[in-house]
């Protein structure tokens, strides 16, 4: 399995790495089997979060005992103060069945903590590192401005940030700056929230960056086997792959929903992170299940939008969500009418 050194942490992590968030939707026994199979294949890096329901417990059950020393685990706390983050670390240690966490990341803070505040979330990480509970300090973010400020601060050894072949030039510059500062770059959302469906193209894009550790969200054994098979290949940027990337950037690039979910909850129950991507989901995925009466009713909750703009205030990408939802609903209705006979 290919490996890279994750910046100044010195940790050698595999490419691919395993994003464990999707396993919260999988029964415990099956999830443990998938994790242990990944271990057998040679994957050594697993990323989770305190907020991902029972994902940490599944990691703990899979790797407790002799396997733990051979894996690298990163997890996250969304706590905004020292007491909360400290509690999260204690919970994570129990869930993971370990006495240390390789990388503890602050989970998408909207405002970076003051390192001089003794009661801040950052202070909790420093104290935990001094006690040996965590070994490295990282941060995740969806805001480019916050990501830049975090790496400029010199306080974090790793940055986890959305990165796919739909990346903007600013995103690419961020990756380059992390490399120059020897900060480990962990790429999340490599499939752009599920909008990118060609795993080979996604993996080939990542191979161009020798400082990027992509974590792929894996939910099924078949998905694991696909990423492992791609890891055995010598993937390069061919003209064919470059053409696919170019076409997808023309179609999807710019103001698209990444399905991060930070806009939720909606006061009228709109599933924003699905509805705001509906056009692309219909065009790029098996669409019949999205045309059911249940899905139709969910989409038409958009008719009840209050235009309160709370979702806009929460969106890390400053998307004009109410307008985007109306656009998606209009497309959905036309598409459903065109394909309604296929539901019979």
N, C-alpha and C positions, 0 to 999 in steps of 0.2 A: 504494500500500500504506500502511495506517495505521501510524503510528509513535508511540512514547512515549519520553520521556527516562528512562533507567534511573538514577533517583536522582542522587546526587552524582557518579557517573561522568561524567555529561554525555553519555553515548552515546545516540544515537537509534536504537532498535531497532524492528524491524517486529513488528506483530501480524498474522499469526502469526509465531512463531519456530520453528526446526527443531531438534527433539531427535534427535540422530544415533545414539543407542544402538541402535535397531532395525536400522540399516543394517549392523551387524556380522554380521547373518544373510543379507546380500545379497551376491552376487558383486561383485567390484571394479568391473567395467565398468558393470553395471547401477546400482550405488550412485553412481558418478560421474555417470552420466546423470541420475539423480534429483536430485542436488545441483545440478548445473548448470541443470536445468530450474527448480528453486526459485529460483536466482539470476536466471534470465531473467524469472521472474514478479515479481521485486522483493524477495524475502525476503532480509534482510541479516544475520540473527542465527542462529548455529549453535552448539549446545552439545554437548560431548562430554566424555570423561574418559580419562585415561591407562589406566584399567582396562577400557575398552570394546573389547577386542581390537584390531581394525584400523580402528576408526571414525575415529581421527585421521588415519590414512594416506589414507583415502578423502576426507576433507576436503582434505588437502594436494594430492592428485591432481586434485581438482575445481577448486580455486581458486588454484593456484600461478600465478605470472606476473601478468598485468594485473588479474585479478579480486580478488586478495587485499586490495588497498587499499579495496575497496568492501564488504567483509564484516566483521562483528564476530564473533569467535570466543571462546567461553569453554570452558575445560576444567578438569580437576580432578586433584588428587593425593590419594591416601589415605595418603601417608606420615606417619609419626608423629614424625619427627625431621628436622632440617635437612638432613642428608646425603641421606636418601631423597627428600625433596621436591625438592631441587636436582637429583638424578639424573632424577626424573620430568619436571621442567621441561625439562631438556636433551633428553630423549627426545621430549617433545611438540613442541618446536621443530623437531626433525628430521622427525618424522612429519607435521607440519602444513606443512612446507616454508616456514617463515616465520621472521623474525628477532624477532618479538614476539608475545605473546599478549594479547588485549584484557583478559580477566578470568581470573585463575587462582584457583580455589576449593579450599579444603580440603574433602575429600570425606567428609562425614558422620562427623566425629570423635566418638567416644563421650565424650571429655573434651576440653574446649577447651584449646588450648595456652597455656602461660604466655608472655605477650609479653615478659617480662623475662628469659626463658631464651634465651641466645645460640645454643643448639643446638636450639631448638624448630622445629617445622614452620612456625610463624608467622614466625620469624626468617628462614627461607629465602625466604618471600614478600617480606619487606621488602628483603632483599638483592637479590633478582631484580628488584624494581621499581626500585631504585637503579641497577642496571646496564642498565635498559631492556628486559629480557627479558619482563617483564609490565607492564601499564599500570594494572591495578586489582586489588584484593584482595577476594575474596569467600569465602563459606562455604556449604556445603550441609548440611542436617540433616533427620532425620526425628523428632527429639526436640523437643517444644515447649519444654521447659525449656532445652535447649541453644540453641535458636533465640532465645529471649528473652534469654539471657545474652550471646549473640553480638552482638545489635543494641544491647544496653545497654552493651557494652564500648566502642563507638565505634571499633573496630579494623577493621571490615569495611564495604566500600562496597556490597556486594550480599549478599542472602540468598536462597538457593534452598531452597524448602520445598514439601511436598505441599499442593496447594490445588485443590479442585474444588467443585462445588455440594453436596457432602456435608460441607462444612467446618463445624466446630463454631464456637460463638461465640468461643472462645479463638483459633481460627485467624483469624477475621475481625478480632479485636482486634489480632492480630499484623500483619496487612496494614495496618491503620490506623496502628499505631505506626511501622511502616517508613515510611509516607508522612510522618508528622509529623517523623521524624528524617532524611528525605531519603535513605533507604537503598533501593536498587533491590530490588524484590521479583520474583524469578523463580519462576514457578509450575510445578512439576513434578507429575506424576501427575494431570493435569487430567481424565483419564478414570478416575481411581480404580483404577489397575492393570488396566484393561480391563473393569471392571464397568459403566461408563457407556458406552452405545453410540450415543447420539443426539448427534452432533457439533454440530448446530445449537444444542441446549439448552446444551451445555458452552460453546460460544463466546459465546452470549448472556449467560450468567452472568458470564464473564470481562469482558465489555464494561462491566459496572457499575463496574469498578475501574480508574481511569485511571493507577494506579501499578503495575499488575501486568502483567508480561510473560510470557504463557503459552508454554511450549515444548511442542509436540505431537510425540510420537514418531511418526516417519514411516518406513514400510518399503516402501511401494508407490507407484507413480506415481498410482494412483487416489486414494490417501489424500492425497497432496500436492494434487491437483486439487480435492478436496473442501474442504480448508482454505482454499485460495486463493479458491475460489468464495464461501465464507462470508465471507471478508474483504472481498469487494466489496459485501456487503449491509449495510444499516443495521439491525443486529440490536438489538432492544430486548426488555425483559422484559415479555412479554405475559401475559395471564391463563392462556393455554394452557401456556406454558412454565413459569410459576410453579406450576401444578398438577402438571406432570410432576416438577419438582424436589421438591415437597412429598411426592408419593407415593414417590419414590425414597428420600427421607430417612427416611420411615417404614419402608421395606423394608430399606434398606442402612445407614442411619446408625448410628453408634456403633462397636461393637467388630467391625469387619470387617477382613479381611486386605487390605492395600494392595499386596501382591505386591512389596515392596521387596527381598526375598531375603536380608535380613541374618540370618535364622534359620538359613540353610544353613551347612555341610552337616549333614544328619541322619545319625547313626551307622548307621541301618538302611536308609538310602536313600530315605526318604519325600520326595517332591517337595512340600514344605510349602506353598510359595507358589502352587501349583496346587490341591493337595488341600484347603487351608483355605478356598478360595473356590468349591469345586465346586458347591454348591447354587445359587449365583448364576450361575455359568457355564452350568449346565444350563438354568436358567430364562430366561436372557437372551441366549444365543448358540446357533448351530447345534450341536445336542447329539450327533448320531449318532457322530461320531468319538470323543467322550468315553466312549461306551458299548462300545467295542471290547474284545476280550479283553485286549489289551495294556494299555489304560487301566484295566481292571478289576483286573488284577494289580498295577498301580502303586498304585491306591487301597487295595488290601488289604494293602499293606505297613504300613498303619496298625495292622493286627492285631499287628504285631511291635514296636510302639512300646514303648520301655523306660521311658517316663515319667521320663527323665533330666532333663528340664526345661532342658537347655542351650538349646533353641530359645527358651524363655520368657525366659531371661536375656539373649538377644541381641535380642529383639524391641523395637524402639523404641516400640511402642504398648502394651507390657505385656499382650499378649493371652495368655489361658490356652489355649495352642496344643494341648496334648494333649486337653483336653475338646472344643475346637473341631473337631479332626480326627475324633474319634469321632462327633460330631454330623453332620459332613459325610459320613462313611462310611455312617451309617445312612440318611441321605437318598438317597445315591447308590444303595445297594442297592435301596431301594424304587422309585426312579425307573427304574433299569435293568430291574427285573423287569416294571414296567408297560409299558416300551417295547421289550422284548427282541425282539418279533416284527418290529420295524422294521429290525432288523439283517440279516434274511434277504434 
